[in-house]
Amino acid sequence: MEIERVKIEHYKSISIYFMAIAGGQITLLGSVFSEYSQKGFAVLAIFLMLLASLFSYSISDVAVKRISPAPNFNNIFWEKVYNLGPSSNEFEYIKSVVAACLFAISVGFYSWFVLKELTF
């Protein structure tokens, strides 16, 4: 039980970290790199960083579903929505790998955007 709570806080903090990086990317794009002509890689990098943040925050949801009892729904629709997606350790691991890959690709694309404009 305590391990799941630590996981929840860990993934929430990673999500906040990713959001802060996305905010930095947006700020740099609007100020320092505003005169750069090709902004496609930067916009894609920001989008991927936001996806990485969403994935890391959704991992917390997987851990919450494991420790909290399922509520009694009177409506079958809401019960289906609540049970949407697996809540196993394997699924948590897959989501964390996807979040890490999105983060790495985002940093790579943003670095490519900056270095491409500096060298050409």
Z-matrix of the N, CA and C atoms (Angstrom, degrees):
N
C 1 1.451
C 2 1.527 1 110.90
N 3 1.330 2 116.22 1 -44.27
C 4 1.458 3 120.17 2 -179.27
C 5 1.529 4 110.38 3 -69.76
N 6 1.316 5 117.53 4 -33.29
C 7 1.460 6 121.28 5 178.59
C 8 1.530 7 110.11 6 -64.22
N 9 1.320 8 116.57 7 -40.70
C 10 1.467 9 119.92 8 179.12
C 11 1.519 10 110.97 9 -64.48
N 12 1.313 11 117.29 10 -37.67
C 13 1.473 12 119.76 11 178.16
C 14 1.525 13 111.51 12 -66.34
N 15 1.321 14 116.34 13 -37.85
C 16 1.460 15 119.96 14 176.86
C 17 1.525 16 109.92 15 -65.55
N 18 1.336 17 116.75 16 -40.43
C 19 1.461 18 120.13 17 177.38
C 20 1.526 19 111.39 18 -61.88
N 21 1.313 20 116.30 19 -41.68
C 22 1.465 21 120.55 20 -179.95
C 23 1.526 22 109.83 21 -60.36
N 24 1.314 23 117.22 22 -48.73
C 25 1.468 24 120.78 23 179.57
C 26 1.526 25 111.95 24 -65.08
N 27 1.325 26 116.30 25 -37.69
C 28 1.463 27 121.09 26 179.75
C 29 1.526 28 110.67 27 -62.48
N 30 1.311 29 117.07 28 -49.47
C 31 1.465 30 119.78 29 -178.08
C 32 1.530 31 112.02 30 -70.60
N 33 1.315 32 117.69 31 -30.79
C 34 1.463 33 119.71 32 174.65
C 35 1.528 34 110.14 33 -66.02
N 36 1.321 35 116.96 34 -40.69
C 37 1.464 36 119.26 35 -179.85
C 38 1.527 37 111.20 36 -69.39
N 39 1.325 38 118.03 37 -35.84
C 40 1.464 39 120.16 38 175.83
C 41 1.524 40 109.78 39 -64.68
N 42 1.323 41 116.80 40 -39.98
C 43 1.456 42 120.76 41 178.43
C 44 1.526 43 111.02 42 -61.46
N 45 1.317 44 116.87 43 -41.81
C 46 1.469 45 120.89 44 178.03
C 47 1.525 46 110.57 45 -65.53
N 48 1.327 47 116.67 46 -38.43
C 49 1.465 48 121.76 47 177.02
C 50 1.527 49 110.14 48 -61.73
N 51 1.331 50 117.09 49 -45.92
C 52 1.464 51 120.84 50 178.91
C 53 1.525 52 111.24 51 -63.57
N 54 1.336 53 117.34 52 -38.67
C 55 1.461 54 120.22 53 178.27
C 56 1.530 55 110.89 54 -65.71
N 57 1.315 56 116.67 55 -36.80
C 58 1.469 57 120.03 56 177.99
C 59 1.524 58 110.57 57 -65.53
N 60 1.318 59 116.61 58 -39.77
C 61 1.463 60 119.66 59 177.53
C 62 1.525 61 110.30 60 -65.38
N 63 1.339 62 117.27 61 -42.05
C 64 1.467 63 120.67 62 177.62
C 65 1.533 64 110.19 63 -61.04
N 66 1.318 65 116.45 64 -40.10
C 67 1.461 66 119.92 65 176.61
C 68 1.522 67 111.71 66 -62.98
N 69 1.319 68 116.90 67 -39.34
C 70 1.461 69 120.44 68 176.21
C 71 1.516 70 111.84 69 -65.42
N 72 1.337 71 116.13 70 -40.08
C 73 1.460 72 119.30 71 177.73
C 74 1.529 73 111.14 72 -62.84
N 75 1.323 74 116.33 73 -42.64
C 76 1.463 75 120.48 74 179.69
C 77 1.527 76 110.49 75 -64.90
N 78 1.324 77 116.39 76 -43.28
C 79 1.468 78 120.50 77 -179.78
C 80 1.520 79 111.32 78 -63.65
N 81 1.328 80 117.13 79 -44.87
C 82 1.464 81 119.98 80 178.82
C 83 1.523 82 111.76 81 -64.30
N 84 1.329 83 116.45 82 -38.41
C 85 1.462 84 119.76 83 179.27
C 86 1.524 85 111.23 84 -64.75
N 87 1.323 86 117.03 85 -35.80
C 88 1.457 87 120.27 86 -179.19
C 89 1.507 88 114.64 87 -83.02
N 90 1.334 89 118.05 88 -16.71
C 91 1.463 90 118.72 89 -176.90
C 92 1.526 91 111.91 90 -116.94
N 93 1.301 92 117.97 91 -71.87
C 94 1.462 93 121.79 92 -173.89
C 95 1.522 94 111.60 93 -67.89
N 96 1.335 95 116.68 94 -41.86
C 97 1.463 96 120.32 95 -175.42
C 98 1.528 97 112.45 96 -102.60
N 99 1.313 98 117.84 97 24.16
C 100 1.468 99 120.37 98 -176.19
C 101 1.532 100 112.59 99 -68.24
N 102 1.335 101 118.59 100 -26.01
C 103 1.458 102 120.39 101 -179.59
C 104 1.516 103 113.37 102 -88.13
N 105 1.313 104 117.59 103 -4.11
C 106 1.471 105 119.92 104 179.71
C 107 1.520 106 109.18 105 -67.43
N 108 1.321 107 115.60 106 141.24
C 109 1.467 108 119.40 107 -173.03
C 110 1.535 109 112.90 108 -80.87
N 111 1.291 110 118.53 109 -49.27
C 112 1.467 111 122.69 110 -175.89
C 113 1.526 112 109.58 111 -94.22
N 114 1.322 113 117.07 112 102.10
C 115 1.461 114 120.93 113 -177.07
C 116 1.524 115 112.95 114 -104.55
N 117 1.315 116 117.72 115 9.34
C 118 1.463 117 121.54 116 -176.43
C 119 1.519 118 113.27 117 -61.41
N 120 1.339 119 117.04 118 -45.14
C 121 1.458 120 120.19 119 -179.77
C 122 1.527 121 111.13 120 -64.90
N 123 1.323 122 116.53 121 -36.87
C 124 1.464 123 120.06 122 -179.52
C 125 1.521 124 111.02 123 -67.62
N 126 1.330 125 116.55 124 -42.56
C 127 1.467 126 119.88 125 179.13
C 128 1.523 127 110.10 126 -65.46
N 129 1.336 128 116.69 127 -41.85
C 130 1.463 129 120.16 128 177.00
C 131 1.527 130 110.92 129 -63.31
N 132 1.321 131 117.68 130 -39.27
C 133 1.461 132 121.43 131 178.63
C 134 1.528 133 111.14 132 -63.57
N 135 1.315 134 117.00 133 -40.64
C 136 1.466 135 120.81 134 178.43
C 137 1.527 136 110.22 135 -64.94
N 138 1.322 137 116.13 136 -43.89
C 139 1.468 138 120.54 137 178.35
C 140 1.533 139 111.11 138 -60.76
N 141 1.328 140 117.17 139 -43.99
C 142 1.471 141 120.26 140 179.53
C 143 1.528 142 111.55 141 -66.09
N 144 1.334 143 117.13 142 -35.11
C 145 1.464 144 119.68 143 178.46
C 146 1.522 145 110.57 144 -67.62
N 147 1.327 146 116.95 145 -38.30
C 148 1.462 147 119.89 146 176.61
C 149 1.529 148 110.81 147 -65.69
N 150 1.331 149 117.18 148 -38.57
C 151 1.468 150 119.99 149 175.50
C 152 1.532 151 111.36 150 -64.14
N 153 1.329 152 116.77 151 -40.42
C 154 1.467 153 120.14 152 177.41
C 155 1.524 154 110.48 153 -61.16
N 156 1.317 155 116.20 154 -39.92
C 157 1.463 156 119.99 155 177.87
C 158 1.527 157 111.39 156 -64.30
N 159 1.339 158 116.57 157 -43.62
C 160 1.462 159 119.62 158 178.01
C 161 1.525 160 112.04 159 -63.04
N 162 1.334 161 116.51 160 -41.31
C 163 1.462 162 119.40 161 178.65
C 164 1.522 163 110.70 162 -63.20
N 165 1.355 164 117.76 163 -43.93
C 166 1.455 165 118.18 164 -179.22
C 167 1.510 166 112.61 165 -66.96
N 168 1.316 167 116.59 166 -35.22
C 169 1.466 168 118.14 167 177.43
C 170 1.528 169 111.04 168 -70.25
N 171 1.331 170 117.14 169 -33.88
C 172 1.467 171 119.15 170 -180.00
C 173 1.525 172 112.00 171 -71.78
N 174 1.321 173 118.20 172 -20.46
C 175 1.465 174 120.08 173 174.59
C 176 1.525 175 109.49 174 -64.64
N 177 1.324 176 116.93 175 -34.75
C 178 1.466 177 120.55 176 175.99
C 179 1.517 178 110.83 177 -59.86
N 180 1.324 179 116.31 178 -36.87
C 181 1.461 180 120.89 179 178.81
C 182 1.527 181 111.34 180 -63.13
N 183 1.325 182 116.70 181 -37.40
C 184 1.458 183 120.61 182 178.16
C 185 1.531 184 109.90 183 -62.48
N 186 1.331 185 116.55 184 -43.79
C 187 1.465 186 120.20 185 179.46
C 188 1.522 187 111.59 186 -67.96
N 189 1.330 188 117.19 187 -36.76
C 190 1.466 189 120.67 188 178.43
C 191 1.520 190 110.42 189 -63.64
N 192 1.317 191 117.25 190 -41.90
C 193 1.466 192 120.27 191 179.54
C 194 1.528 193 111.82 192 -62.47
N 195 1.346 194 116.31 193 -30.57
C 196 1.467 195 118.44 194 179.90
C 197 1.518 196 112.52 195 -73.41
N 198 1.328 197 118.21 196 -33.07
C 199 1.463 198 118.70 197 -175.26
C 200 1.522 199 113.65 198 -96.24
N 201 1.325 200 117.23 199 -19.57
C 202 1.464 201 118.02 200 -177.76
C 203 1.526 202 109.89 201 -98.00
N 204 1.313 203 116.14 202 142.94
C 205 1.467 204 118.31 203 177.26
C 206 1.525 205 110.30 204 -71.15
N 207 1.318 206 115.02 205 146.70
C 208 1.458 207 119.85 206 -179.82
C 209 1.528 208 109.55 207 -68.93
N 210 1.313 209 117.71 208 130.97
C 211 1.469 210 119.72 209 178.67
C 212 1.529 211 110.88 210 -71.06
N 213 1.314 212 115.28 211 156.39
C 214 1.455 213 120.33 212 176.43
C 215 1.517 214 108.67 213 -87.53
N 216 1.312 215 115.31 214 112.64
C 217 1.455 216 120.80 215 179.19
C 218 1.522 217 109.42 216 -97.56
N 219 1.322 218 116.51 217 136.94
C 220 1.458 219 120.84 218 174.40
C 221 1.525 220 110.98 219 -83.03
N 222 1.320 221 116.25 220 -20.16
C 223 1.449 222 122.01 221 -178.10
C 224 1.524 223 109.06 222 -106.85
N 225 1.310 224 118.47 223 129.47
C 226 1.463 225 122.08 224 -178.02
C 227 1.530 226 111.72 225 -67.92
N 228 1.338 227 117.02 226 -28.49
C 229 1.455 228 120.60 227 179.06
C 230 1.528 229 110.59 228 -61.17
N 231 1.334 230 117.34 229 -48.24
C 232 1.466 231 120.50 230 -178.51
C 233 1.521 232 111.76 231 -68.21
N 234 1.307 233 117.11 232 -30.21
C 235 1.460 234 120.56 233 176.03
C 236 1.529 235 109.98 234 -66.19
N 237 1.316 236 117.11 235 -41.39
C 238 1.476 237 121.33 236 178.23
C 239 1.532 238 110.54 237 -65.74
N 240 1.331 239 116.54 238 -40.44
C 241 1.461 240 120.22 239 179.36
C 242 1.528 241 110.45 240 -64.61
N 243 1.333 242 117.01 241 -41.12
C 244 1.462 243 120.70 242 -179.38
C 245 1.525 244 111.14 243 -65.06
N 246 1.308 245 117.02 244 -38.78
C 247 1.464 246 121.57 245 -177.27
C 248 1.520 247 113.22 246 -87.75
N 249 1.312 248 117.24 247 9.62
C 250 1.453 249 121.45 248 -179.77
C 251 1.524 250 109.74 249 -67.33
N 252 1.294 251 116.88 250 124.85
C 253 1.459 252 121.90 251 178.96
C 254 1.513 253 112.92 252 86.95
N 255 1.317 254 116.41 253 142.49
C 256 1.462 255 120.40 254 179.56
C 257 1.520 256 111.73 255 -71.97
N 258 1.318 257 115.38 256 160.87
C 259 1.468 258 119.93 257 179.29
C 260 1.525 259 110.97 258 -128.98
N 261 1.317 260 116.99 259 41.43
C 262 1.459 261 121.07 260 -178.91
C 263 1.529 262 110.33 261 -95.11
N 264 1.328 263 115.06 262 168.25
C 265 1.463 264 120.08 263 177.15
C 266 1.518 265 111.16 264 -65.54
N 267 1.330 266 116.99 265 -33.77
C 268 1.454 267 120.43 266 179.37
C 269 1.531 268 111.01 267 -64.34
N 270 1.328 269 116.25 268 -42.15
C 271 1.459 270 120.55 269 178.60
C 272 1.525 271 110.73 270 -65.38
N 273 1.309 272 116.68 271 -38.29
C 274 1.469 273 121.11 272 176.64
C 275 1.522 274 110.11 273 -62.43
N 276 1.322 275 116.74 274 -41.96
C 277 1.461 276 121.66 275 179.66
C 278 1.529 277 110.81 276 -64.66
N 279 1.330 278 117.00 277 -43.71
C 280 1.464 279 121.10 278 179.55
C 281 1.521 280 110.59 279 -61.83
N 282 1.326 281 116.41 280 -43.88
C 283 1.469 282 119.50 281 178.60
C 284 1.527 283 111.51 282 -63.71
N 285 1.322 284 117.74 283 -37.30
C 286 1.461 285 119.38 284 179.90
C 287 1.524 286 111.20 285 -69.50
N 288 1.331 287 117.51 286 -35.67
C 289 1.465 288 120.29 287 176.84
C 290 1.527 289 110.14 288 -67.17
N 291 1.330 290 116.76 289 -42.36
C 292 1.469 291 120.27 290 177.95
C 293 1.530 292 110.30 291 -61.76
N 294 1.330 293 117.68 292 -43.39
C 295 1.469 294 121.01 293 178.91
C 296 1.525 295 110.73 294 -62.05
N 297 1.329 296 117.20 295 -42.34
C 298 1.464 297 120.38 296 179.59
C 299 1.525 298 111.20 297 -65.66
N 300 1.329 299 116.97 298 -39.74
C 301 1.468 300 120.39 299 178.29
C 302 1.525 301 111.12 300 -65.93
N 303 1.326 302 117.12 301 -42.82
C 304 1.460 303 120.36 302 177.63
C 305 1.523 304 111.03 303 -61.29
N 306 1.329 305 116.58 304 -40.48
C 307 1.461 306 121.50 305 177.90
C 308 1.529 307 110.36 306 -61.63
N 309 1.332 308 116.51 307 -48.65
C 310 1.462 309 120.62 308 -177.75
C 311 1.529 310 111.51 309 -64.00
N 312 1.324 311 117.23 310 -42.28
C 313 1.459 312 120.66 311 179.36
C 314 1.528 313 110.39 312 -65.64
N 315 1.322 314 116.76 313 -38.94
C 316 1.461 315 120.58 314 178.91
C 317 1.524 316 111.12 315 -62.93
N 318 1.310 317 116.80 316 -46.17
C 319 1.467 318 120.25 317 178.78
C 320 1.529 319 109.95 318 -63.42
N 321 1.321 320 116.61 319 -39.70
C 322 1.464 321 120.01 320 177.89
C 323 1.513 322 112.76 321 -63.68
N 324 1.340 323 117.10 322 -44.57
C 325 1.466 324 120.45 323 179.26
C 326 1.532 325 111.40 324 -64.51
N 327 1.329 326 116.65 325 -41.00
C 328 1.460 327 118.65 326 -179.52
C 329 1.528 328 110.15 327 -68.19
N 330 1.316 329 116.72 328 -39.20
C 331 1.469 330 119.91 329 176.89
C 332 1.522 331 110.35 330 -63.83
N 333 1.332 332 117.07 331 -41.25
C 334 1.462 333 121.11 332 177.69
C 335 1.534 334 110.35 333 -61.14
N 336 1.334 335 116.17 334 -42.34
C 337 1.464 336 121.19 335 178.32
C 338 1.524 337 110.69 336 -58.56
N 339 1.322 338 117.04 337 -47.31
C 340 1.480 339 121.05 338 -177.51
C 341 1.527 340 110.42 339 -68.62
N 342 1.325 341 117.07 340 -47.39
C 343 1.466 342 120.02 341 -176.39
C 344 1.517 343 112.12 342 -69.32
N 345 1.326 344 117.59 343 -34.05
C 346 1.463 345 120.45 344 179.10
C 347 1.518 346 110.91 345 -63.40
N 348 1.331 347 117.11 346 -41.55
C 349 1.458 348 119.99 347 -179.88
C 350 1.535 349 112.24 348 -72.90
N 351 1.327 350 116.78 349 -28.63
C 352 1.456 351 119.30 350 -179.27
C 353 1.526 352 111.21 351 -76.95
N 354 1.323 353 117.41 352 -30.03
C 355 1.465 354 119.46 353 -174.02
C 356 1.529 355 113.16 354 -93.36
N 357 1.338 356 117.64 355 -20.89
C 358 1.469 357 119.04 356 -176.21
C 359 1.482 358 111.68 357 -105.52
